Protein backbone atom coordinates (compact mmCIF):
# COMPACT_ATOMS: atom_id res chain seq x y z
CA UNK A 1 0.00 0.00 0.00
CA UNK A 2 1.35 3.39 -0.99
CA UNK A 3 1.68 6.01 1.71
CA UNK A 4 -0.60 9.02 1.36
CA UNK A 5 1.78 11.90 0.52
CA UNK A 6 -0.48 14.35 2.32
CA UNK A 7 -0.15 12.58 5.69
CA UNK A 8 2.87 13.16 7.94
CA UNK A 9 5.45 10.42 8.30
CA UNK A 10 5.02 8.09 11.23
CA UNK A 11 8.35 6.37 12.05
CA UNK A 12 8.27 3.05 13.90
CA UNK A 13 9.51 4.33 17.24
CA UNK A 14 8.86 1.09 19.12
CA UNK A 15 11.03 -0.76 16.63
CA UNK A 16 13.79 1.78 17.29
CA UNK A 17 13.36 1.27 21.04
CA UNK A 18 13.63 -2.46 20.45
CA UNK A 19 16.86 -1.99 18.51
CA UNK A 20 18.30 0.12 21.31
CA UNK A 21 17.31 -2.60 23.78
CA UNK A 22 18.96 -5.29 21.63
CA UNK A 23 22.23 -3.37 21.56
CA UNK A 24 21.97 -2.84 25.32
CA UNK A 25 21.58 -6.60 25.78
CA UNK A 26 24.71 -7.14 23.69
CA UNK A 27 26.47 -4.62 25.91
CA UNK A 28 25.40 -6.47 29.04
CA UNK A 29 26.65 -9.72 27.53
CA UNK A 30 29.98 -8.01 26.94
CA UNK A 31 29.89 -6.82 30.57
CA UNK A 32 29.51 -10.43 31.68
CA UNK A 33 32.49 -11.29 29.49
CA UNK A 34 34.53 -8.52 31.08
CA UNK A 35 33.55 -9.69 34.57
CA UNK A 36 34.84 -13.15 33.62
CA UNK A 37 38.16 -11.82 32.27
CA UNK A 38 37.40 -12.30 28.56
CA UNK A 39 39.94 -10.50 26.35
CA UNK A 40 38.66 -7.34 24.61
CA UNK A 41 35.31 -7.50 26.45
CA UNK A 42 35.85 -4.07 28.00
CA UNK A 43 36.29 -2.54 24.56
CA UNK A 44 33.13 -4.30 23.35
CA UNK A 45 31.20 -2.66 26.19
CA UNK A 46 32.47 0.75 25.07
CA UNK A 47 31.80 0.11 21.38
CA UNK A 48 28.25 -1.07 22.03
CA UNK A 49 27.56 1.92 24.25
CA UNK A 50 28.44 4.17 21.30
CA UNK A 51 26.17 2.14 19.00
CA UNK A 52 23.32 2.45 21.47
CA UNK A 53 23.86 6.21 21.62
CA UNK A 54 23.38 6.42 17.85
CA UNK A 55 20.11 4.46 18.07
CA UNK A 56 18.95 6.60 21.00
CA UNK A 57 19.53 9.80 19.01
CA UNK A 58 17.69 8.35 16.01
CA UNK A 59 14.75 7.51 18.26
CA UNK A 60 14.64 10.95 19.83
CA UNK A 61 14.65 12.60 16.41
CA UNK A 62 11.86 10.28 15.27
CA UNK A 63 9.75 11.20 18.30
CA UNK A 64 9.86 14.85 17.25
CA UNK A 65 8.56 13.90 13.80
CA UNK A 66 6.00 11.23 14.67
CA UNK A 67 2.38 12.22 14.04
CA UNK A 68 1.12 9.59 16.47
CA UNK A 69 2.90 6.95 18.58
CA UNK A 70 1.65 3.50 19.70
CA UNK A 71 2.03 4.55 23.34
CA UNK A 72 2.66 7.94 24.91
CA UNK A 73 5.76 9.56 23.39
CA UNK A 74 6.95 10.66 26.84
CA UNK A 75 6.93 7.04 28.02
CA UNK A 76 8.96 5.92 25.01
CA UNK A 77 11.43 8.74 25.60
CA UNK A 78 11.87 7.88 29.26
CA UNK A 79 12.26 4.15 28.60
CA UNK A 80 14.97 4.97 26.06
CA UNK A 81 16.64 7.38 28.47
CA UNK A 82 16.70 4.80 31.29
CA UNK A 83 17.98 2.15 28.89
CA UNK A 84 20.75 4.52 27.85
CA UNK A 85 21.66 5.08 31.50
CA UNK A 86 21.94 1.32 32.07
CA UNK A 87 24.56 0.85 29.36
CA UNK A 88 26.33 4.09 30.30
CA UNK A 89 26.54 2.80 33.86
CA UNK A 90 28.05 -0.46 32.68
CA UNK A 91 30.67 1.39 30.63
CA UNK A 92 31.50 3.69 33.54
CA UNK A 93 31.84 0.73 35.90
CA UNK A 94 34.36 -0.94 33.60
CA UNK A 95 36.30 2.33 33.36
CA UNK A 96 36.26 2.79 37.14
CA UNK A 97 37.58 -0.72 37.64
CA UNK A 98 40.44 -0.02 35.25
CA UNK A 99 41.28 3.34 36.84
CA UNK A 100 41.30 1.94 40.38
CA UNK A 101 43.18 -1.20 39.37
CA UNK A 102 40.50 -3.34 41.02
CA UNK A 103 39.60 -6.31 38.78
CA UNK A 104 36.16 -7.93 38.87
CA UNK A 105 35.57 -10.70 41.40
CA UNK A 106 32.92 -13.41 41.79
CA UNK A 107 30.37 -10.95 43.17
CA UNK A 108 30.87 -8.60 40.23
CA UNK A 109 30.48 -11.53 37.81
CA UNK A 110 27.24 -12.56 39.52
CA UNK A 111 25.83 -9.03 39.41
CA UNK A 112 26.84 -8.61 35.77
CA UNK A 113 24.99 -11.82 34.90
CA UNK A 114 21.86 -10.56 36.67
CA UNK A 115 22.05 -7.22 34.87
CA UNK A 116 22.25 -9.13 31.59
CA UNK A 117 19.24 -11.24 32.59
CA UNK A 118 17.25 -8.16 33.57
CA UNK A 119 18.14 -6.40 30.31
CA UNK A 120 16.90 -9.38 28.31
CA UNK A 121 13.59 -9.36 30.19
CA UNK A 122 13.31 -5.63 29.60
CA UNK A 123 13.92 -6.08 25.86
CA UNK A 124 11.12 -8.65 25.84
CA UNK A 125 8.83 -6.19 27.60
CA UNK A 126 9.52 -3.55 24.93
CA UNK A 127 8.88 -6.10 22.18
CA UNK A 128 5.53 -7.00 23.75
CA UNK A 129 4.53 -3.35 23.91
CA UNK A 130 4.65 -3.43 20.11
CA UNK A 131 2.37 -6.44 19.77
CA UNK A 132 -0.10 -5.89 22.58
CA UNK A 133 -3.13 -8.11 22.46
CA UNK A 134 -1.28 -10.90 20.63
CA UNK A 135 -0.05 -14.23 21.98
CA UNK A 136 3.26 -14.50 23.79
CA UNK A 137 2.65 -12.97 27.20
CA UNK A 138 2.26 -9.41 28.42
CA UNK A 139 4.78 -6.61 28.60
CA UNK A 140 4.15 -6.29 32.33
CA UNK A 141 5.01 -9.97 32.93
CA UNK A 142 8.40 -9.41 31.30
CA UNK A 143 8.86 -6.17 33.26
CA UNK A 144 8.11 -8.07 36.48
CA UNK A 145 10.71 -10.68 35.55
CA UNK A 146 13.25 -7.88 35.02
CA UNK A 147 12.52 -6.48 38.48
CA UNK A 148 12.75 -9.92 40.13
CA UNK A 149 16.18 -10.48 38.64
CA UNK A 150 17.34 -7.19 40.15
CA UNK A 151 15.99 -8.16 43.56
CA UNK A 152 18.38 -11.10 43.37
CA UNK A 153 21.15 -8.68 42.46
CA UNK A 154 20.38 -6.71 45.63
CA UNK A 155 20.99 -9.84 47.69
CA UNK A 156 24.32 -10.46 45.96
CA UNK A 157 25.25 -6.82 46.58
CA UNK A 158 24.44 -6.98 50.30
CA UNK A 159 26.33 -10.23 50.81
CA UNK A 160 29.37 -8.94 48.90
CA UNK A 161 29.38 -5.62 50.77
CA UNK A 162 29.16 -7.48 54.08
CA UNK A 163 32.09 -9.71 53.13
CA UNK A 164 34.28 -6.63 52.70
CA UNK A 165 34.30 -6.21 56.47
CA UNK A 166 36.61 -9.22 56.66
CA UNK A 167 39.30 -7.60 54.49
CA UNK A 168 42.28 -5.74 55.94
CA UNK A 169 43.39 -3.98 52.75
CA UNK A 170 41.66 -0.58 52.91
CA UNK A 171 42.39 0.17 49.23
CA UNK A 172 40.67 -3.02 48.14
CA UNK A 173 37.73 -2.44 50.47
CA UNK A 174 37.15 1.08 49.14
CA UNK A 175 37.63 0.03 45.51
CA UNK A 176 35.36 -3.00 45.66
CA UNK A 177 32.70 -1.12 47.57
CA UNK A 178 32.63 1.49 44.80
CA UNK A 179 32.31 -1.19 42.10
CA UNK A 180 29.50 -2.91 43.99
CA UNK A 181 27.69 0.39 44.45
CA UNK A 182 27.95 1.15 40.76
CA UNK A 183 26.33 -2.17 39.93
CA UNK A 184 23.59 -1.42 42.44
CA UNK A 185 22.90 1.97 40.84
CA UNK A 186 22.73 0.45 37.35
CA UNK A 187 20.30 -2.12 38.72
CA UNK A 188 18.09 0.60 40.17
CA UNK A 189 18.02 2.31 36.78
CA UNK A 190 16.96 -0.91 35.09
CA UNK A 191 14.12 -1.23 37.60
CA UNK A 192 13.01 2.31 36.76
CA UNK A 193 12.79 1.34 33.08
CA UNK A 194 10.72 -1.73 33.98
CA UNK A 195 8.43 0.35 36.17
CA UNK A 196 7.85 2.69 33.21
CA UNK A 197 6.60 -0.26 31.18
CA UNK A 198 3.96 -0.81 33.85
CA UNK A 199 3.05 2.88 33.88
CA UNK A 200 2.75 3.07 30.10
CA UNK A 201 0.66 -0.09 29.95
CA UNK A 202 -1.75 1.03 32.67
CA UNK A 203 -2.24 4.40 30.94
CA UNK A 204 -2.97 2.75 27.61
CA UNK A 205 -5.26 0.18 29.22
Secondary structure, DSSP 8 states (H G I E B T S, - for coil): ----TTS-----HHHHHHHHHHHHHHHHHHHHHHHTT-TTHHHHHHHHHHHHHHHHHHHHHHHHH-S--SS-HHHHHHHHHHHHHHHHHHHHHHHHHHHHT----HHHHHHHHHHHHHHHHHHHHHHHHHTTTSSS--HHHHHHHHHHHHHHHHHHHHHHHHHGGG---HHHHHHHHHHHHHHHHHHHHHHHHHHHHHHHHHHH-
